[in-house]
Amino acid sequence: MAATVRFYLDMLELEIHQTPFNKAERNRALREFLNDRSSGAVERKHQNISAVLVAERLPYVDGYKPLGNYQGILAEEVEAQLEQRPELLTALQALVTAEVTDDEAAEVLSYDDILQRLVDTPTRPTSTWTDRVREEGNRYARVRKIDYLELEARNRSLGSAGERFVLDFERARLVVAGREDLAHRIEHTSVERGDGAGFDILSYDTEGSERLIEVKTTRFGGHTPFYVSANEVRVSEQEQQRYHLYRVFRFRERPELFTATGALSDVCELQPSVYRGRVS
């Protein structure tokens, strides 16, 4: 188990630093080290490690979709090895807080190219609701480590870049559908009205009905959990016929997105987070 975790964290560190590597070759090298494991068994164990990292509010190696039902001893091993690799966590913190670079923001896509970035929606994407959770008694909530996914969610530079990507996508979608008139009416709501609306972009479907779009952006894989606010959940429930989640992912490399329509409480697996500070 220790070797499997070590091989996985090696890949995660390479990915954070954008150093190319071949997953198949690393799978083969690990199997040679372990002697008696199949390629599929190694793949599943890597997916288990992804699930452990996601539970610890860390990104996973893109391509290893998180797979739950892992043993507690695996989580302990992952945590123990992470504590021995402070350089990995330092690099990760620098990444999730970094402003979007010119190279990341400079990509200009044709209408056809950007529309091809839409992929199938995964089953119930995972999000974390940032409303407070009250614990019994008057004591402090237990917080063991930095929440790297929350740091990324608070990265305004990344969030704004993701919204601009979706604005371009929506304009392309409407223009290609012959509704250039509607494309000109799209509103960047979070900029023009502020953050209190409960969504980021006001767009339209091809018949002219409004789309209220909430954009969530990550530099990591499409199964990375994201944060939603109590206000966003409330607005999505009030406006579920018009409310759309647009999840932008792999923003460092080749941004893609998927969408989901309806109340966030219906289309996402909401996992309440612990309030950071004294529970009143």
C-alpha positions in Angstrom: 0.0 0.0 0.0 2.8 2.4 0.9 4.4 2.0 -2.6 1.1 2.6 -4.3 0.5 5.8 -2.4 4.0 7.0 -3.1 3.7 6.3 -6.8 0.4 8.2 -6.9 1.7 11.2 -5.0 4.7 11.3 -7.3 2.2 11.7 -10.2 0.2 14.4 -8.3 3.4 16.4 -7.7 4.4 16.1 -11.4 0.9 17.3 -12.4 1.0 20.3 -10.0 4.3 21.3 -11.7 2.9 20.6 -15.2 5.6 18.0 -15.8 4.5 15.5 -18.4 4.3 11.8 -17.5 2.7 8.6 -18.8 0.1 7.0 -16.6 0.3 3.7 -18.3 4.1 3.5 -17.9 3.8 4.4 -14.2 1.1 1.8 -13.8 3.4 -0.8 -15.4 6.3 0.2 -13.2 4.2 -0.1 -10.0 3.0 -3.5 -11.0 6.6 -4.7 -11.6 7.4 -3.4 -8.1 4.4 -5.1 -6.5 4.8 -8.3 -8.6 1.3 -9.7 -8.3 -1.1 -6.8 -9.1 -3.2 -6.5 -12.3 -3.4 -3.2 -14.2 -7.1 -2.9 -13.2 -6.3 -3.4 -9.5 -3.7 -0.7 -9.6 -6.1 1.6 -11.4 -8.9 1.0 -8.8 -6.4 1.7 -6.0 -5.4 4.9 -7.6 -9.0 5.9 -7.8 -9.4 5.1 -4.1 -6.5 7.4 -3.4 -8.3 10.1 -5.5 -11.3 9.7 -3.2 -9.2 10.0 -0.1 -7.7 13.3 -1.4 -11.0 14.7 -2.3 -12.3 13.9 1.2 -9.3 15.8 2.5 -10.1 18.8 0.3 -7.2 18.2 -2.0 -7.1 17.8 -5.8 -6.6 14.3 -7.4 -4.6 13.1 -10.3 -6.6 14.0 -13.4 -7.8 10.8 -15.1 -8.2 8.8 -11.9 -11.9 9.4 -11.1 -12.5 9.2 -7.3 -13.8 5.8 -6.2 -15.1 5.5 -2.7 -15.4 2.5 -0.3 -11.8 2.5 0.6 -10.3 1.2 3.8 -9.5 3.6 6.6 -5.9 2.4 6.6 -5.5 3.8 3.1 -6.6 7.2 4.3 -4.1 7.0 7.1 -1.3 6.1 4.8 -2.1 9.0 2.4 -2.1 11.4 5.3 1.1 10.1 6.7 2.9 10.4 3.3 1.5 13.9 2.7 3.0 15.0 6.0 6.4 13.8 4.7 6.0 15.9 1.5 5.6 19.5 2.6 7.1 20.6 -0.7 4.1 19.1 -2.5 1.6 21.0 -0.3 3.6 24.2 -0.6 3.5 23.9 -4.4 -0.2 23.1 -4.3 -1.0 26.2 -2.2 0.9 28.4 -4.6 -1.1 27.0 -7.5 -4.5 27.3 -6.0 -3.9 31.0 -5.0 -2.0 32.0 -8.2 -3.6 34.6 -10.4 -4.5 33.4 -13.9 -1.5 33.8 -16.2 -1.4 35.5 -19.6 -0.9 32.0 -21.1 -4.0 30.6 -19.4 -6.1 33.6 -20.3 -4.8 34.2 -23.9 -6.5 31.3 -25.7 -8.8 32.6 -28.3 -11.2 30.0 -29.8 -13.4 29.9 -32.8 -17.1 29.3 -32.2 -16.8 25.7 -33.3 -13.7 25.1 -31.1 -15.3 26.4 -27.9 -18.5 24.6 -28.5 -16.5 21.3 -28.7 -15.3 21.9 -25.1 -18.7 20.9 -23.7 -18.6 17.3 -22.3 -21.2 15.0 -20.8 -22.3 15.8 -17.3 -21.1 13.3 -14.6 -23.7 11.8 -12.3 -24.5 14.2 -9.5 -21.3 16.3 -9.3 -20.1 16.8 -5.8 -20.2 20.3 -4.2 -19.7 21.6 -0.7 -22.3 24.0 0.8 -20.5 26.7 2.7 -23.3 27.5 5.1 -22.3 26.8 8.7 -23.0 23.5 10.4 -23.6 23.7 14.2 -21.9 21.3 16.5 -23.3 20.2 19.8 -21.9 22.3 22.7 -20.0 25.5 22.8 -16.7 24.5 21.3 -14.5 25.1 18.3 -15.0 23.3 15.1 -12.2 20.8 14.4 -10.1 21.9 11.4 -7.0 19.8 10.8 -5.5 21.3 7.7 -5.7 23.8 4.9 -8.7 23.4 2.6 -6.9 23.8 -0.7 -10.2 23.5 -2.7 -11.7 26.3 -0.7 -8.6 28.4 -1.4 -9.0 27.8 -5.1 -12.8 28.7 -4.8 -11.8 32.0 -3.3 -9.4 32.8 -6.2 -11.1 35.7 -7.8 -8.7 35.8 -10.8 -9.6 32.2 -11.6 -13.3 32.7 -11.1 -13.4 35.7 -13.3 -11.4 33.9 -16.1 -13.9 31.0 -15.9 -16.8 33.3 -16.2 -15.3 35.0 -19.3 -14.8 31.5 -20.8 -18.5 30.8 -20.3 -19.5 34.2 -21.7 -17.6 33.2 -24.9 -19.2 29.8 -24.9 -22.7 31.2 -24.6 -22.2 33.8 -27.3 -20.9 31.1 -29.6 -23.8 28.8 -28.8 -26.4 31.4 -29.6 -24.6 32.8 -32.7 -24.3 29.3 -34.2 -27.9 28.7 -33.5 -28.8 31.8 -35.5 -29.7 34.0 -32.4 -27.0 36.7 -32.6 -29.7 39.1 -31.3 -29.8 37.1 -28.0 -26.0 36.8 -27.9 -25.7 40.6 -27.8 -28.1 40.6 -24.8 -26.0 38.3 -22.5 -25.2 40.0 -19.2 -22.2 39.4 -17.0 -24.3 39.6 -13.9 -21.6 39.2 -11.2 -19.8 42.2 -12.7 -22.8 44.4 -13.6 -25.0 43.7 -10.5 -22.5 42.3 -8.0 -22.2 38.9 -6.3 -25.6 38.9 -4.5 -27.7 37.7 -7.4 -27.0 34.0 -6.8 -25.7 33.5 -10.3 -22.9 34.9 -12.5 -24.3 35.2 -16.1 -27.7 35.9 -17.6 -28.0 34.2 -20.9 -30.8 32.8 -23.1 -31.9 29.6 -24.7 -32.6 29.6 -28.4 -36.3 30.4 -27.9 -35.5 33.5 -25.8 -36.1 32.2 -22.3 -33.6 33.3 -19.7 -30.8 31.1 -18.4 -29.4 32.0 -14.9 -25.9 30.6 -15.0 -23.6 29.9 -12.0 -20.0 29.3 -13.0 -17.6 27.2 -11.0 -14.0 26.9 -12.2 -11.0 24.7 -11.3 -7.6 24.1 -12.7 -8.1 20.4 -11.8 -10.2 17.5 -13.0 -13.9 17.6 -13.6 -14.7 15.5 -10.5 -13.1 18.0 -8.2 -15.7 19.2 -5.6 -16.6 22.9 -5.6 -18.2 25.3 -3.2 -21.7 26.8 -3.4 -23.1 29.4 -1.1 -26.4 29.3 0.8 -27.6 32.1 -1.4 -26.8 30.2 -4.6 -28.6 27.1 -3.3 -31.7 29.3 -2.4 -31.8 31.1 -5.8 -31.4 27.8 -7.6 -34.4 26.3 -5.8 -36.5 29.4 -6.5 -35.5 29.5 -10.1 -34.9 25.9 -10.9 -36.5 26.0 -14.3 -34.0 28.7 -15.4 -31.0 27.9 -13.2 -27.9 26.3 -14.8 -24.6 25.2 -13.3 -21.6 25.5 -15.6 -18.6 23.6 -14.3 -15.3 24.7 -16.0 -12.4 22.4 -15.4 -8.8 21.8 -16.5 -8.4 25.5 -16.8 -4.6 25.4 -16.9 -4.4 23.1 -19.9 -7.4 22.8 -22.2 -10.5 24.2 -20.5 -13.7 22.1 -20.8 -17.1 22.4 -19.2 -20.2 20.5 -18.3 -23.6 21.8 -17.4 -26.5 20.8 -15.1 -30.0 22.3 -15.0 -32.2 22.7 -11.9 -31.9 23.3 -8.2 -28.4 22.7 -6.9 -29.8 20.5 -4.2 -31.2 18.2 -6.9 -28.4 18.1 -9.5 -25.5 18.1 -7.0 -24.5 16.0 -4.1 -24.3 18.8 -1.4 -22.0 18.1 1.5 -22.3 20.7 4.3 -18.9 22.0 5.5 -17.9 22.7 9.0 -18.0 26.3 10.1 -14.5 27.6 10.8 -14.6 29.4 14.2 -16.5 29.2 17.4 -19.9 27.5 17.0 -22.6 29.8 18.5 
